[in-house]
Amino acid sequence: MPKHTRAAVLATLTAAALAAGTALAAPAGAAAPPTFLAASELPPHPSSDWNAGPVTDGFPAELAYCLGEGVPAYDYRHRVYSTDLDTNAVQVTVVTGSAAKGEALAALLNEEIRSCADRIEQTYPDVEAEGRYYGALPVEEGAKVHGLHTETSWGATDIHLLSVGRDGKTVTVVGWGQLGDFDDAPVSAFKKTTKKAVNKLY
């Protein structure tokens, strides 16, 4: 399926979330930002190198299909990654005011991802969605890895991997996606990427 077709599917899932008008950015804080993943630290693509975009302020639209509503306002920063083919990724980080706030935000984000499939099906009757939980990782204050598969009534299928990790008051979310189903997801490589992302936090 062409890359633009998949982009149209994601745009459909994202539009309503962004239209809700949730505040996804807050006034600038004083803390120095965490380091982001390098392109080479993402799950290897079999036929294309990863390209890393610039680090940008704000919450990424690429995660709005699961996290577009109810995300507390903080100083989010993100980086978008892409290949020459139909695979993309994104990382978002945020430094909260305390370890307690970091723990609460990580718990909320994990719950939002866990319930994402049900919310997609409720919002879009022509989309079937299934979520999976791939377990916790023993890194810093912990990380959890999730999977999400969507299929439209016209046959477009997407697979996503998402993780939430925390080190003290700093939280990161990593997302990866491409055409396909659960069998196409590089879960082991994504877990390694998640560990690298969390290890870059303060």
C-alpha positions, 0 to 999 in steps of 0.5 A: 500500500502506498505511503500516502494511503497510510498517512491518510489513515493516520491523519483520520485517527489524529484529526479528532484528537487534535480538534479536541483542543487539549493543551499540550504545551506549557510555559517554558521551564528552566530545566535543561532538556534530555537527550533524544534517540539518534536515528541509528538507535531505532529498530533497524529497517531491512532496506532503508536507513532512518532519518532523524528530524530536528528536536521540536517544542510541543507534543507531537501530532504523530501520537495524537491518535492515542494521546491527543486528549487528557494529556496534562500540559507540560513542556513537551519536546519531540523528535520525528524519525522516518525511513524512505519507505512506509515506517516512521517513529517519534520520541517525546520527552518531558521534565515534570516538577518532581518524581511524584509528578513523573510517576503520575504522568507515566501511569496516565500515559500507560493507561491512555495507551492501554485504552487506545484501541477501545477509544479508536473503535468507539470514535471510528466505526469503520476501524477495528483496533486491538491492543497488546501489552508486551511487558515492563522493562527493568530500566531506571524507574521502569518502562512499559511496552505496548502494541496497537493494530488497526484495520480499516473497512477498506483494508488498510492495516497499521501496526504500532509499538509504543512505550512509556519510560521514566527516570525520576521526574523525566518521562519519555514516550517512544512510538514506532509504526508501519503497515502490517500486523502484530507479526511484523512488529520488531518487539525485541528491537523496540524494547532495546530502543526503549531502554536506550531512550530511558537511559538518556533521561536525567 
